[in-house]
Amino acid sequence: MSEQQPGRRERKKAATRLAIANTALQLFLEKGYDAVGIREVAQAADVAVTTVFAHFSSKEALVFDRDQGIQDRLIGALTGRASGRSVPEALRAELHALVGEFTADGSSPFWRMVNDSADLREYEARMWLRHADALAAALAADRGRPGDVTISDRALARFVLGVHPLVRDAPDPVAAVDEIMNLFAAAWSAA
């Protein structure tokens, strides 16, 4: 059975959301995150302020517009892994893909903007904790304990989600992911 394609309304909503996020990011990078308000984003994107808030819960969410997609990818790497592929192998591969995207050429101005804003650093930290909570639940379910998330599950998930902030400024992000995920693999085996 083939997947149903999104309807016109869903495509328009997605296009509007993307246009708002891209406009906001362009303004933030040009003028500085703190110097740009939601009204200015709405005006530049040619939408109402209420439309911005219909798509994004906060100004910080405009910057991290891929937040839910990142979580979905991490959970999908775990739950959709091939038979015989270990959890550490699946998560390592997905983290390599994510870190590759986050450290690609041209990403430095984005991360400088995040590092320069206390609000964005705080939002990012909360975002990774939300993802860690979801990953902990998926790890528990993978081990046959759905709904019974242990401290070990939470610790392992936070360890995995700590990879990105640690490696984004590393001289060799690929090697850094491998180094951290080698530790995770050992902790996974011990748990």
mmCIF file of the C-alpha atoms, coordinates in Angstrom:
data_MODEL
# 
_entry.id   MODEL 
# 
loop_
_atom_site.group_PDB 
_atom_site.id 
_atom_site.type_symbol 
_atom_site.label_atom_id 
_atom_site.label_alt_id 
_atom_site.label_comp_id 
_atom_site.label_asym_id 
_atom_site.label_entity_id 
_atom_site.label_seq_id 
_atom_site.pdbx_PDB_ins_code 
_atom_site.Cartn_x 
_atom_site.Cartn_y 
_atom_site.Cartn_z 
_atom_site.occupancy 
_atom_site.B_iso_or_equiv 
_atom_site.pdbx_formal_charge 
_atom_site.auth_seq_id 
_atom_site.auth_comp_id 
_atom_site.auth_asym_id 
_atom_site.auth_atom_id 
_atom_site.pdbx_PDB_model_num 
ATOM 1   C CA . MET A 1 1   ? 0.000  0.000  0.000  1.00 0.00 ? 1   MET A CA 1 
ATOM 2   C CA . SER A 1 2   ? 1.450  3.392  -0.952 1.00 0.00 ? 2   SER A CA 1 
ATOM 3   C CA . GLU A 1 3   ? 1.631  6.320  1.412  1.00 0.00 ? 3   GLU A CA 1 
ATOM 4   C CA . GLN A 1 4   ? -0.966 8.981  0.875  1.00 0.00 ? 4   GLN A CA 1 
ATOM 5   C CA . GLN A 1 5   ? 0.483  12.284 -0.302 1.00 0.00 ? 5   GLN A CA 1 
ATOM 6   C CA . PRO A 1 6   ? -0.362 15.352 1.772  1.00 0.00 ? 6   PRO A CA 1 
ATOM 7   C CA . GLY A 1 7   ? -3.284 17.369 0.502  1.00 0.00 ? 7   GLY A CA 1 
ATOM 8   C CA . ARG A 1 8   ? -3.118 20.884 -0.870 1.00 0.00 ? 8   ARG A CA 1 
ATOM 9   C CA . ARG A 1 9   ? -3.937 22.448 2.499  1.00 0.00 ? 9   ARG A CA 1 
ATOM 10  C CA . GLU A 1 10  ? -1.147 20.516 4.290  1.00 0.00 ? 10  GLU A CA 1 
ATOM 11  C CA . ARG A 1 11  ? 1.333  21.427 1.544  1.00 0.00 ? 11  ARG A CA 1 
ATOM 12  C CA . LYS A 1 12  ? 0.391  25.114 1.828  1.00 0.00 ? 12  LYS A CA 1 
ATOM 13  C CA . LYS A 1 13  ? 0.763  25.001 5.632  1.00 0.00 ? 13  LYS A CA 1 
ATOM 14  C CA . ALA A 1 14  ? 4.174  23.347 5.309  1.00 0.00 ? 14  ALA A CA 1 
ATOM 15  C CA . ALA A 1 15  ? 5.273  25.886 2.695  1.00 0.00 ? 15  ALA A CA 1 
ATOM 16  C CA . THR A 1 16  ? 4.135  28.789 4.894  1.00 0.00 ? 16  THR A CA 1 
ATOM 17  C CA . ARG A 1 17  ? 5.931  27.329 7.910  1.00 0.00 ? 17  ARG A CA 1 
ATOM 18  C CA . LEU A 1 18  ? 9.139  26.887 5.922  1.00 0.00 ? 18  LEU A CA 1 
ATOM 19  C CA . ALA A 1 19  ? 8.916  30.401 4.468  1.00 0.00 ? 19  ALA A CA 1 
ATOM 20  C CA . ILE A 1 20  ? 8.464  31.916 7.925  1.00 0.00 ? 20  ILE A CA 1 
ATOM 21  C CA . ALA A 1 21  ? 11.388 29.916 9.365  1.00 0.00 ? 21  ALA A CA 1 
ATOM 22  C CA . ASN A 1 22  ? 13.685 30.781 6.457  1.00 0.00 ? 22  ASN A CA 1 
ATOM 23  C CA . THR A 1 23  ? 12.757 34.463 6.626  1.00 0.00 ? 23  THR A CA 1 
ATOM 24  C CA . ALA A 1 24  ? 13.314 34.556 10.373 1.00 0.00 ? 24  ALA A CA 1 
ATOM 25  C CA . LEU A 1 25  ? 16.687 32.855 10.121 1.00 0.00 ? 25  LEU A CA 1 
ATOM 26  C CA . GLN A 1 26  ? 17.819 35.238 7.392  1.00 0.00 ? 26  GLN A CA 1 
ATOM 27  C CA . LEU A 1 27  ? 16.796 38.245 9.492  1.00 0.00 ? 27  LEU A CA 1 
ATOM 28  C CA . PHE A 1 28  ? 18.384 36.825 12.652 1.00 0.00 ? 28  PHE A CA 1 
ATOM 29  C CA . LEU A 1 29  ? 21.680 36.176 10.870 1.00 0.00 ? 29  LEU A CA 1 
ATOM 30  C CA . GLU A 1 30  ? 21.687 39.594 9.192  1.00 0.00 ? 30  GLU A CA 1 
ATOM 31  C CA . LYS A 1 31  ? 20.635 41.746 12.147 1.00 0.00 ? 31  LYS A CA 1 
ATOM 32  C CA . GLY A 1 32  ? 21.225 39.594 15.203 1.00 0.00 ? 32  GLY A CA 1 
ATOM 33  C CA . TYR A 1 33  ? 18.724 37.434 17.035 1.00 0.00 ? 33  TYR A CA 1 
ATOM 34  C CA . ASP A 1 34  ? 17.968 39.964 19.788 1.00 0.00 ? 34  ASP A CA 1 
ATOM 35  C CA . ALA A 1 35  ? 17.529 42.831 17.310 1.00 0.00 ? 35  ALA A CA 1 
ATOM 36  C CA . VAL A 1 36  ? 14.659 41.182 15.406 1.00 0.00 ? 36  VAL A CA 1 
ATOM 37  C CA . GLY A 1 37  ? 11.109 40.938 16.716 1.00 0.00 ? 37  GLY A CA 1 
ATOM 38  C CA . ILE A 1 38  ? 8.252  38.665 15.720 1.00 0.00 ? 38  ILE A CA 1 
ATOM 39  C CA . ARG A 1 39  ? 6.446  41.564 14.006 1.00 0.00 ? 39  ARG A CA 1 
ATOM 40  C CA . GLU A 1 40  ? 9.443  42.149 11.776 1.00 0.00 ? 40  GLU A CA 1 
ATOM 41  C CA . VAL A 1 41  ? 9.579  38.441 10.902 1.00 0.00 ? 41  VAL A CA 1 
ATOM 42  C CA . ALA A 1 42  ? 5.860  38.411 10.100 1.00 0.00 ? 42  ALA A CA 1 
ATOM 43  C CA . GLN A 1 43  ? 6.146  41.515 7.939  1.00 0.00 ? 43  GLN A CA 1 
ATOM 44  C CA . ALA A 1 44  ? 9.154  40.178 6.020  1.00 0.00 ? 44  ALA A CA 1 
ATOM 45  C CA . ALA A 1 45  ? 7.418  36.815 5.509  1.00 0.00 ? 45  ALA A CA 1 
ATOM 46  C CA . ASP A 1 46  ? 4.217  38.628 4.445  1.00 0.00 ? 46  ASP A CA 1 
ATOM 47  C CA . VAL A 1 47  ? 2.068  36.918 7.077  1.00 0.00 ? 47  VAL A CA 1 
ATOM 48  C CA . ALA A 1 48  ? 0.201  38.033 10.173 1.00 0.00 ? 48  ALA A CA 1 
ATOM 49  C CA . VAL A 1 49  ? 1.825  37.773 13.605 1.00 0.00 ? 49  VAL A CA 1 
ATOM 50  C CA . THR A 1 50  ? -0.903 35.286 14.529 1.00 0.00 ? 50  THR A CA 1 
ATOM 51  C CA . THR A 1 51  ? 0.191  33.133 11.585 1.00 0.00 ? 51  THR A CA 1 
ATOM 52  C CA . VAL A 1 52  ? 3.740  33.071 12.934 1.00 0.00 ? 52  VAL A CA 1 
ATOM 53  C CA . PHE A 1 53  ? 2.437  31.899 16.305 1.00 0.00 ? 53  PHE A CA 1 
ATOM 54  C CA . ALA A 1 54  ? 0.136  29.369 14.642 1.00 0.00 ? 54  ALA A CA 1 
ATOM 55  C CA . HIS A 1 55  ? 3.281  27.654 13.335 1.00 0.00 ? 55  HIS A CA 1 
ATOM 56  C CA . PHE A 1 56  ? 5.819  28.420 16.082 1.00 0.00 ? 56  PHE A CA 1 
ATOM 57  C CA . SER A 1 57  ? 5.301  28.513 19.826 1.00 0.00 ? 57  SER A CA 1 
ATOM 58  C CA . SER A 1 58  ? 8.060  31.052 20.475 1.00 0.00 ? 58  SER A CA 1 
ATOM 59  C CA . LYS A 1 59  ? 10.718 33.190 18.872 1.00 0.00 ? 59  LYS A CA 1 
ATOM 60  C CA . GLU A 1 60  ? 13.316 30.552 19.795 1.00 0.00 ? 60  GLU A CA 1 
ATOM 61  C CA . ALA A 1 61  ? 11.274 27.884 17.998 1.00 0.00 ? 61  ALA A CA 1 
ATOM 62  C CA . LEU A 1 62  ? 11.759 29.873 14.781 1.00 0.00 ? 62  LEU A CA 1 
ATOM 63  C CA . VAL A 1 63  ? 15.493 29.189 15.061 1.00 0.00 ? 63  VAL A CA 1 
ATOM 64  C CA . PHE A 1 64  ? 15.100 25.514 15.917 1.00 0.00 ? 64  PHE A CA 1 
ATOM 65  C CA . ASP A 1 65  ? 12.329 24.839 13.404 1.00 0.00 ? 65  ASP A CA 1 
ATOM 66  C CA . ARG A 1 66  ? 13.580 21.272 12.821 1.00 0.00 ? 66  ARG A CA 1 
ATOM 67  C CA . ASP A 1 67  ? 13.241 20.385 16.514 1.00 0.00 ? 67  ASP A CA 1 
ATOM 68  C CA . GLN A 1 68  ? 10.537 17.716 16.131 1.00 0.00 ? 68  GLN A CA 1 
ATOM 69  C CA . GLY A 1 69  ? 12.150 16.308 12.998 1.00 0.00 ? 69  GLY A CA 1 
ATOM 70  C CA . ILE A 1 70  ? 15.397 15.680 14.876 1.00 0.00 ? 70  ILE A CA 1 
ATOM 71  C CA . GLN A 1 71  ? 13.569 13.796 17.604 1.00 0.00 ? 71  GLN A CA 1 
ATOM 72  C CA . ASP A 1 72  ? 11.651 11.770 15.023 1.00 0.00 ? 72  ASP A CA 1 
ATOM 73  C CA . ARG A 1 73  ? 14.887 10.850 13.255 1.00 0.00 ? 73  ARG A CA 1 
ATOM 74  C CA . LEU A 1 74  ? 16.538 9.658  16.465 1.00 0.00 ? 74  LEU A CA 1 
ATOM 75  C CA . ILE A 1 75  ? 13.547 7.586  17.528 1.00 0.00 ? 75  ILE A CA 1 
ATOM 76  C CA . GLY A 1 76  ? 13.196 6.259  13.968 1.00 0.00 ? 76  GLY A CA 1 
ATOM 77  C CA . ALA A 1 77  ? 16.842 5.209  13.920 1.00 0.00 ? 77  ALA A CA 1 
ATOM 78  C CA . LEU A 1 78  ? 16.179 3.131  17.015 1.00 0.00 ? 78  LEU A CA 1 
ATOM 79  C CA . THR A 1 79  ? 12.753 1.720  16.204 1.00 0.00 ? 79  THR A CA 1 
ATOM 80  C CA . GLY A 1 80  ? 13.298 1.273  12.475 1.00 0.00 ? 80  GLY A CA 1 
ATOM 81  C CA . ARG A 1 81  ? 16.724 -0.290 12.577 1.00 0.00 ? 81  ARG A CA 1 
ATOM 82  C CA . ALA A 1 82  ? 17.398 -3.416 10.545 1.00 0.00 ? 82  ALA A CA 1 
ATOM 83  C CA . SER A 1 83  ? 17.157 -6.789 12.207 1.00 0.00 ? 83  SER A CA 1 
ATOM 84  C CA . GLY A 1 84  ? 20.495 -7.668 13.752 1.00 0.00 ? 84  GLY A CA 1 
ATOM 85  C CA . ARG A 1 85  ? 21.657 -4.053 13.953 1.00 0.00 ? 85  ARG A CA 1 
ATOM 86  C CA . SER A 1 86  ? 22.404 -2.985 17.500 1.00 0.00 ? 86  SER A CA 1 
ATOM 87  C CA . VAL A 1 87  ? 21.016 0.101  19.171 1.00 0.00 ? 87  VAL A CA 1 
ATOM 88  C CA . PRO A 1 88  ? 24.490 1.693  19.448 1.00 0.00 ? 88  PRO A CA 1 
ATOM 89  C CA . GLU A 1 89  ? 25.155 1.066  15.736 1.00 0.00 ? 89  GLU A CA 1 
ATOM 90  C CA . ALA A 1 90  ? 21.833 2.567  14.676 1.00 0.00 ? 90  ALA A CA 1 
ATOM 91  C CA . LEU A 1 91  ? 22.203 5.645  16.876 1.00 0.00 ? 91  LEU A CA 1 
ATOM 92  C CA . ARG A 1 92  ? 25.846 6.127  15.834 1.00 0.00 ? 92  ARG A CA 1 
ATOM 93  C CA . ALA A 1 93  ? 24.829 6.202  12.169 1.00 0.00 ? 93  ALA A CA 1 
ATOM 94  C CA . GLU A 1 94  ? 22.038 8.712  12.786 1.00 0.00 ? 94  GLU A CA 1 
ATOM 95  C CA . LEU A 1 95  ? 24.267 10.918 14.938 1.00 0.00 ? 95  LEU A CA 1 
ATOM 96  C CA . HIS A 1 96  ? 26.895 10.934 12.194 1.00 0.00 ? 96  HIS A CA 1 
ATOM 97  C CA . ALA A 1 97  ? 24.213 12.102 9.756  1.00 0.00 ? 97  ALA A CA 1 
ATOM 98  C CA . LEU A 1 98  ? 22.913 14.802 12.121 1.00 0.00 ? 98  LEU A CA 1 
ATOM 99  C CA . VAL A 1 99  ? 26.338 16.062 13.103 1.00 0.00 ? 99  VAL A CA 1 
ATOM 100 C CA . GLY A 1 100 ? 27.306 16.141 9.423  1.00 0.00 ? 100 GLY A CA 1 
ATOM 101 C CA . GLU A 1 101 ? 24.340 18.407 8.754  1.00 0.00 ? 101 GLU A CA 1 
ATOM 102 C CA . PHE A 1 102 ? 24.974 20.570 11.826 1.00 0.00 ? 102 PHE A CA 1 
ATOM 103 C CA . THR A 1 103 ? 28.662 21.071 11.024 1.00 0.00 ? 103 THR A CA 1 
ATOM 104 C CA . ALA A 1 104 ? 28.324 21.485 7.255  1.00 0.00 ? 104 ALA A CA 1 
ATOM 105 C CA . ASP A 1 105 ? 29.968 24.404 5.515  1.00 0.00 ? 105 ASP A CA 1 
ATOM 106 C CA . GLY A 1 106 ? 28.039 27.557 6.235  1.00 0.00 ? 106 GLY A CA 1 
ATOM 107 C CA . SER A 1 107 ? 26.699 26.429 9.618  1.00 0.00 ? 107 SER A CA 1 
ATOM 108 C CA . SER A 1 108 ? 29.168 28.465 11.696 1.00 0.00 ? 108 SER A CA 1 
ATOM 109 C CA . PRO A 1 109 ? 27.142 31.713 11.630 1.00 0.00 ? 109 PRO A CA 1 
ATOM 110 C CA . PHE A 1 110 ? 24.081 29.816 12.867 1.00 0.00 ? 110 PHE A CA 1 
ATOM 111 C CA . TRP A 1 111 ? 25.927 28.262 15.820 1.00 0.00 ? 111 TRP A CA 1 
ATOM 112 C CA . ARG A 1 112 ? 27.658 31.571 16.613 1.00 0.00 ? 112 ARG A CA 1 
ATOM 113 C CA . MET A 1 113 ? 24.195 33.151 16.813 1.00 0.00 ? 113 MET A CA 1 
ATOM 114 C CA . VAL A 1 114 ? 23.014 30.379 19.157 1.00 0.00 ? 114 VAL A CA 1 
ATOM 115 C CA . ASN A 1 115 ? 26.131 30.670 21.330 1.00 0.00 ? 115 ASN A CA 1 
ATOM 116 C CA . ASP A 1 116 ? 25.732 34.446 21.533 1.00 0.00 ? 116 ASP A CA 1 
ATOM 117 C CA . SER A 1 117 ? 22.160 34.309 22.851 1.00 0.00 ? 117 SER A CA 1 
ATOM 118 C CA . ALA A 1 118 ? 21.339 33.129 26.363 1.00 0.00 ? 118 ALA A CA 1 
ATOM 119 C CA . ASP A 1 119 ? 17.721 32.555 25.268 1.00 0.00 ? 119 ASP A CA 1 
ATOM 120 C CA . LEU A 1 120 ? 18.779 30.328 22.372 1.00 0.00 ? 120 LEU A CA 1 
ATOM 121 C CA . ARG A 1 121 ? 21.299 28.375 24.462 1.00 0.00 ? 121 ARG A CA 1 
ATOM 122 C CA . GLU A 1 122 ? 18.595 27.738 27.072 1.00 0.00 ? 122 GLU A CA 1 
ATOM 123 C CA . TYR A 1 123 ? 16.054 26.708 24.429 1.00 0.00 ? 123 TYR A CA 1 
ATOM 124 C CA . GLU A 1 124 ? 18.592 24.367 22.825 1.00 0.00 ? 124 GLU A CA 1 
ATOM 125 C CA . ALA A 1 125 ? 19.366 22.736 26.184 1.00 0.00 ? 125 ALA A CA 1 
ATOM 126 C CA . ARG A 1 126 ? 15.639 22.201 26.864 1.00 0.00 ? 126 ARG A CA 1 
ATOM 127 C CA . MET A 1 127 ? 15.199 20.858 23.341 1.00 0.00 ? 127 MET A CA 1 
ATOM 128 C CA . TRP A 1 128 ? 17.920 18.224 23.819 1.00 0.00 ? 128 TRP A CA 1 
ATOM 129 C CA . LEU A 1 129 ? 16.401 17.235 27.187 1.00 0.00 ? 129 LEU A CA 1 
ATOM 130 C CA . ARG A 1 130 ? 12.979 16.737 25.528 1.00 0.00 ? 130 ARG A CA 1 
ATOM 131 C CA . HIS A 1 131 ? 14.623 14.570 22.888 1.00 0.00 ? 131 HIS A CA 1 
ATOM 132 C CA . ALA A 1 132 ? 16.457 12.633 25.605 1.00 0.00 ? 132 ALA A CA 1 
ATOM 133 C CA . ASP A 1 133 ? 13.189 11.938 27.421 1.00 0.00 ? 133 ASP A CA 1 
ATOM 134 C CA . ALA A 1 134 ? 11.624 10.610 24.203 1.00 0.00 ? 134 ALA A CA 1 
ATOM 135 C CA . LEU A 1 135 ? 14.711 8.546  23.436 1.00 0.00 ? 135 LEU A CA 1 
ATOM 136 C CA . ALA A 1 136 ? 14.718 7.116  26.981 1.00 0.00 ? 136 ALA A CA 1 
ATOM 137 C CA . ALA A 1 137 ? 11.124 5.962  26.494 1.00 0.00 ? 137 ALA A CA 1 
ATOM 138 C CA . ALA A 1 138 ? 12.071 4.367  23.165 1.00 0.00 ? 138 ALA A CA 1 
ATOM 139 C CA . LEU A 1 139 ? 15.083 2.640  24.756 1.00 0.00 ? 139 LEU A CA 1 
ATOM 140 C CA . ALA A 1 140 ? 12.874 1.233  27.526 1.00 0.00 ? 140 ALA A CA 1 
ATOM 141 C CA . ALA A 1 141 ? 10.356 -0.010 24.969 1.00 0.00 ? 141 ALA A CA 1 
ATOM 142 C CA . ASP A 1 142 ? 13.150 -1.565 22.907 1.00 0.00 ? 142 ASP A CA 1 
ATOM 143 C CA . ARG A 1 143 ? 14.239 -3.491 25.994 1.00 0.00 ? 143 ARG A CA 1 
ATOM 144 C CA . GLY A 1 144 ? 10.729 -4.798 26.510 1.00 0.00 ? 144 GLY A CA 1 
ATOM 145 C CA . ARG A 1 145 ? 9.693  -2.308 29.203 1.00 0.00 ? 145 ARG A CA 1 
ATOM 146 C CA . PRO A 1 146 ? 7.292  0.134  27.513 1.00 0.00 ? 146 PRO A CA 1 
ATOM 147 C CA . GLY A 1 147 ? 6.199  2.760  29.997 1.00 0.00 ? 147 GLY A CA 1 
ATOM 148 C CA . ASP A 1 148 ? 8.844  1.692  32.534 1.00 0.00 ? 148 ASP A CA 1 
ATOM 149 C CA . VAL A 1 149 ? 11.671 4.162  31.936 1.00 0.00 ? 149 VAL A CA 1 
ATOM 150 C CA . THR A 1 150 ? 14.545 3.640  34.351 1.00 0.00 ? 150 THR A CA 1 
ATOM 151 C CA . ILE A 1 151 ? 17.356 5.919  35.453 1.00 0.00 ? 151 ILE A CA 1 
ATOM 152 C CA . SER A 1 152 ? 19.673 3.880  33.224 1.00 0.00 ? 152 SER A CA 1 
ATOM 153 C CA . ASP A 1 153 ? 17.435 4.561  30.213 1.00 0.00 ? 153 ASP A CA 1 
ATOM 154 C CA . ARG A 1 154 ? 17.457 8.274  30.992 1.00 0.00 ? 154 ARG A CA 1 
ATOM 155 C CA . ALA A 1 155 ? 21.209 8.356  31.548 1.00 0.00 ? 155 ALA A CA 1 
ATOM 156 C CA . LEU A 1 156 ? 21.911 6.512  28.295 1.00 0.00 ? 156 LEU A CA 1 
ATOM 157 C CA . ALA A 1 157 ? 19.573 8.790  26.346 1.00 0.00 ? 157 ALA A CA 1 
ATOM 158 C CA . ARG A 1 158 ? 21.129 11.935 27.783 1.00 0.00 ? 158 ARG A CA 1 
ATOM 159 C CA . PHE A 1 159 ? 24.553 10.560 26.985 1.00 0.00 ? 159 PHE A CA 1 
ATOM 160 C CA . VAL A 1 160 ? 23.538 10.089 23.342 1.00 0.00 ? 160 VAL A CA 1 
ATOM 161 C CA . LEU A 1 161 ? 21.889 13.502 23.115 1.00 0.00 ? 161 LEU A CA 1 
ATOM 162 C CA . GLY A 1 162 ? 24.952 15.142 24.627 1.00 0.00 ? 162 GLY A CA 1 
ATOM 163 C CA . VAL A 1 163 ? 26.895 14.232 21.507 1.00 0.00 ? 163 VAL A CA 1 
ATOM 164 C CA . HIS A 1 164 ? 25.895 17.204 19.382 1.00 0.00 ? 164 HIS A CA 1 
ATOM 165 C CA . PRO A 1 165 ? 26.783 20.024 21.803 1.00 0.00 ? 165 PRO A CA 1 
ATOM 166 C CA . LEU A 1 166 ? 30.089 18.311 22.554 1.00 0.00 ? 166 LEU A CA 1 
ATOM 167 C CA . VAL A 1 167 ? 31.200 17.647 18.990 1.00 0.00 ? 167 VAL A CA 1 
ATOM 168 C CA . ARG A 1 168 ? 29.933 20.695 17.134 1.00 0.00 ? 168 ARG A CA 1 
ATOM 169 C CA . ASP A 1 169 ? 33.151 22.612 17.833 1.00 0.00 ? 169 ASP A CA 1 
ATOM 170 C CA . ALA A 1 170 ? 35.491 19.597 17.816 1.00 0.00 ? 170 ALA A CA 1 
ATOM 171 C CA . PRO A 1 171 ? 38.375 19.711 15.340 1.00 0.00 ? 171 PRO A CA 1 
ATOM 172 C CA . ASP A 1 172 ? 37.182 16.366 13.908 1.00 0.00 ? 172 ASP A CA 1 
ATOM 173 C CA . PRO A 1 173 ? 33.437 15.939 14.561 1.00 0.00 ? 173 PRO A CA 1 
ATOM 174 C CA . VAL A 1 174 ? 33.361 12.477 12.948 1.00 0.00 ? 174 VAL A CA 1 
ATOM 175 C CA . ALA A 1 175 ? 36.072 11.160 15.244 1.00 0.00 ? 175 ALA A CA 1 
ATOM 176 C CA . ALA A 1 176 ? 34.395 12.834 18.225 1.00 0.00 ? 176 ALA A CA 1 
ATOM 177 C CA . VAL A 1 177 ? 31.065 11.105 17.475 1.00 0.00 ? 177 VAL A CA 1 
ATOM 178 C CA . ASP A 1 178 ? 32.861 7.774  17.268 1.00 0.00 ? 178 ASP A CA 1 
ATOM 179 C CA . GLU A 1 179 ? 34.744 8.371  20.507 1.00 0.00 ? 179 GLU A CA 1 
ATOM 180 C CA . ILE A 1 180 ? 31.553 9.224  22.404 1.00 0.00 ? 180 ILE A CA 1 
ATOM 181 C CA . MET A 1 181 ? 29.524 6.441  20.816 1.00 0.00 ? 181 MET A CA 1 
ATOM 182 C CA . ASN A 1 182 ? 32.236 3.897  21.714 1.00 0.00 ? 182 ASN A CA 1 
ATOM 183 C CA . LEU A 1 183 ? 31.637 4.899  25.328 1.00 0.00 ? 183 LEU A CA 1 
ATOM 184 C CA . PHE A 1 184 ? 27.873 4.625  24.770 1.00 0.00 ? 184 PHE A CA 1 
ATOM 185 C CA . ALA A 1 185 ? 28.256 1.130  23.290 1.00 0.00 ? 185 ALA A CA 1 
ATOM 186 C CA . ALA A 1 186 ? 30.179 0.025  26.395 1.00 0.00 ? 186 ALA A CA 1 
ATOM 187 C CA . ALA A 1 187 ? 27.570 1.611  28.693 1.00 0.00 ? 187 ALA A CA 1 
ATOM 188 C CA . TRP A 1 188 ? 24.772 -0.013 26.658 1.00 0.00 ? 188 TRP A CA 1 
ATOM 189 C CA . SER A 1 189 ? 26.369 -3.426 27.099 1.00 0.00 ? 189 SER A CA 1 
ATOM 190 C CA . ALA A 1 190 ? 26.846 -2.845 30.822 1.00 0.00 ? 190 ALA A CA 1 
ATOM 191 C CA . ALA A 1 191 ? 23.251 -1.692 31.295 1.00 0.00 ? 191 ALA A CA 1 
# 
